[in-house]
């Protein structure tokens, strides 16, 4: 019942509710010594996450499929937040080669990594296989982020050791898990167009 009431707008133990904004939740936070990667940073929750982290002084690496779109968004954000530290890197989570290239480029950049926000995702797309012959939604939402996290983990651990500050890995999800098959993921049929 308590969870249901929180969902309806009543404040939880943190003092925030489902209607609290990112600006409200982060008010007073100084993130100037932090670096974050946000996947899917060019729209929706990823864009708002990027904006608010930049507003709080965090160096944000926008991980986006379309670099030109990402650069346009960066320019727009810099007009709103002139002191923002934003970089744009190409990342297509449906491609394991792209994930490996992104991680290699990021790890070679010398940037620290305090926060990884795995936000990008697809939902209810027509059946398609990725370039790795994996169902596109599963490849993007699960395998891409799994590989990305694993490839960046050593950089995050190094940042933790050097900064003496815990890192954070955030996985953004939806309520769609409530509509899963009763037996769970059908791994034996993951590439079946009929599923």
C-alpha positions as CSV (number, residue, x, y, z in Angstrom):
1,X,0.0,0.0,0.0
2,X,2.8,2.4,0.8
3,X,4.3,1.9,-2.6
4,X,1.0,2.5,-4.3
5,X,0.5,5.8,-2.3
6,X,4.0,7.0,-3.3
7,X,3.1,6.3,-6.9
8,X,0.0,8.5,-6.5
9,X,2.1,11.4,-5.6
10,X,2.6,11.1,-1.9
11,X,6.1,11.6,-0.8
12,X,8.3,8.7,0.1
13,X,11.1,8.5,2.7
14,X,13.4,10.6,0.5
15,X,10.9,13.5,0.5
16,X,10.3,13.1,-3.2
17,X,7.4,11.6,-5.1
18,X,6.7,10.3,-8.6
19,X,5.9,13.9,-9.6
20,X,9.3,15.3,-8.4
21,X,11.5,16.6,-11.2
22,X,15.2,15.9,-11.8
23,X,15.9,19.5,-11.1
24,X,14.2,19.2,-7.7
25,X,15.9,15.9,-6.8
26,X,19.4,17.2,-7.7
27,X,19.0,20.7,-6.2
28,X,22.1,21.7,-4.3
29,X,24.3,18.9,-5.6
30,X,27.7,19.8,-6.9
31,X,28.9,17.3,-9.5
32,X,31.9,19.2,-10.8
33,X,34.3,16.4,-10.0
34,X,32.2,13.7,-11.6
35,X,32.1,12.1,-15.1
36,X,29.0,10.3,-16.3
37,X,28.2,8.3,-19.5
38,X,24.5,8.4,-20.5
39,X,23.4,6.0,-23.2
40,X,20.5,7.2,-25.4
41,X,21.4,10.8,-24.4
42,X,19.7,12.5,-27.4
43,X,16.1,12.1,-26.5
44,X,13.6,11.4,-23.7
45,X,14.9,10.4,-20.3
46,X,18.5,10.3,-21.6
47,X,18.3,13.9,-22.8
48,X,16.8,15.2,-19.5
49,X,19.4,13.2,-17.5
50,X,22.2,14.7,-19.6
51,X,20.7,18.2,-19.1
52,X,20.4,18.0,-15.4
53,X,23.8,16.3,-14.8
54,X,25.4,19.1,-16.9
55,X,23.5,21.7,-15.0
56,X,25.0,20.2,-11.8
57,X,28.5,20.4,-13.2
58,X,29.0,16.8,-14.1
59,X,31.1,16.1,-17.2
60,X,28.6,14.2,-19.4
61,X,29.6,11.8,-22.2
62,X,26.6,11.5,-24.5
63,X,26.6,8.0,-26.0
64,X,24.4,8.3,-29.0
65,X,23.7,6.4,-32.3
66,X,23.5,9.6,-34.4
67,X,26.6,11.8,-33.6
68,X,25.2,14.8,-35.7
69,X,22.0,14.8,-33.7
70,X,24.1,14.5,-30.5
71,X,26.3,17.5,-31.5
72,X,23.2,19.6,-32.2
73,X,21.8,18.7,-28.8
74,X,25.1,19.5,-27.2
75,X,25.1,23.0,-28.8
76,X,21.5,23.6,-27.6
77,X,22.5,22.5,-24.0
78,X,25.6,24.8,-24.1
79,X,23.3,27.8,-24.9
80,X,21.2,26.9,-21.7
81,X,24.3,25.9,-19.6
82,X,27.4,27.7,-21.0
83,X,29.7,26.1,-18.5
84,X,28.5,22.5,-19.3
85,X,31.2,19.9,-20.0
86,X,29.7,17.6,-22.7
87,X,31.3,15.2,-25.1
88,X,29.5,13.2,-27.8
89,X,30.6,9.6,-28.6
90,X,29.0,7.3,-31.2
91,X,27.3,4.2,-29.7
92,X,24.9,1.8,-31.3
93,X,24.0,-0.7,-28.6
94,X,22.5,-3.2,-31.1
95,X,26.0,-3.7,-32.5
96,X,28.5,-5.5,-30.4
97,X,31.3,-4.1,-32.6
98,X,30.0,-0.5,-31.9
99,X,29.9,-1.2,-28.2
100,X,33.5,-2.5,-28.2
101,X,34.6,0.6,-30.2
102,X,32.8,3.0,-27.9
103,X,34.3,1.3,-24.8
104,X,37.8,1.3,-26.4
105,X,37.5,5.0,-27.4
106,X,36.2,6.0,-23.9
107,X,38.8,3.9,-22.1
108,X,41.5,5.5,-24.3
109,X,40.2,9.0,-23.7
110,X,41.7,9.1,-20.2
111,X,38.4,10.3,-18.8
112,X,37.4,9.0,-15.4
113,X,34.1,7.2,-15.0
114,X,32.0,7.8,-11.9
115,X,28.5,7.1,-13.2
116,X,27.3,4.9,-16.0
117,X,23.6,5.4,-16.8
118,X,22.4,2.6,-19.1
119,X,19.3,4.4,-20.4
120,X,18.9,3.7,-24.1
121,X,16.3,1.2,-25.2
122,X,13.9,0.0,-27.8
123,X,10.3,-1.2,-27.2
124,X,7.7,-2.9,-29.4
125,X,9.7,-2.5,-32.6
126,X,8.8,-4.7,-35.6
127,X,10.8,-7.9,-35.7
128,X,14.4,-7.4,-36.8
129,X,17.7,-9.0,-36.3
130,X,20.8,-7.0,-35.3
131,X,23.9,-7.1,-37.4
132,X,25.0,-9.9,-34.9
133,X,21.8,-11.9,-35.8
134,X,20.2,-11.3,-32.4
135,X,16.6,-10.0,-32.0
136,X,17.0,-6.2,-32.1
137,X,15.3,-5.2,-28.9
138,X,17.1,-7.9,-26.8
139,X,20.4,-7.0,-28.5
140,X,20.0,-3.3,-27.7
141,X,18.3,-3.3,-24.3
142,X,20.1,-6.2,-22.7
143,X,23.2,-7.5,-24.5
144,X,24.6,-4.1,-25.6
145,X,24.3,-2.7,-22.1
146,X,25.7,-5.9,-20.5
147,X,28.8,-5.8,-22.7
148,X,29.2,-2.0,-22.3
149,X,29.1,-2.3,-18.5
150,X,31.6,-5.1,-18.5
151,X,34.0,-3.3,-20.8
152,X,33.9,-0.1,-18.7
153,X,34.1,-1.7,-15.3
154,X,37.8,-1.5,-14.9
155,X,37.9,2.2,-15.8
156,X,35.2,2.7,-13.2
157,X,37.1,0.7,-10.6
158,X,40.3,2.7,-11.3
159,X,38.3,5.9,-10.9
160,X,37.0,4.7,-7.6
161,X,40.5,3.9,-6.4
162,X,41.9,7.2,-7.5
163,X,39.0,9.4,-6.3
164,X,38.1,7.4,-3.2
165,X,34.4,7.9,-4.2
166,X,32.1,5.1,-5.0
167,X,30.9,4.7,-8.6
168,X,27.4,4.2,-9.7
169,X,25.9,2.0,-12.4
170,X,22.2,2.9,-13.1
171,X,20.0,0.7,-15.2
172,X,16.9,2.4,-16.5
173,X,13.9,0.2,-17.1
174,X,10.2,0.4,-17.5
175,X,7.1,-1.2,-16.2
176,X,7.1,-3.5,-19.2
177,X,8.6,-6.3,-17.2
178,X,5.1,-6.8,-15.7
179,X,3.9,-8.1,-19.1
180,X,6.6,-10.8,-19.5
181,X,5.7,-14.4,-20.2
182,X,4.8,-16.2,-17.0
183,X,7.7,-18.6,-17.4
184,X,10.2,-15.7,-18.0
185,X,12.4,-15.0,-21.0
186,X,12.1,-17.6,-23.7
187,X,15.8,-17.8,-24.5
188,X,15.2,-20.8,-26.9
189,X,13.0,-18.6,-29.0
190,X,14.7,-15.2,-28.6
191,X,15.2,-14.9,-32.4
192,X,11.8,-16.2,-33.4
193,X,9.6,-13.8,-35.3
194,X,6.5,-15.4,-33.9
195,X,7.3,-14.5,-30.3
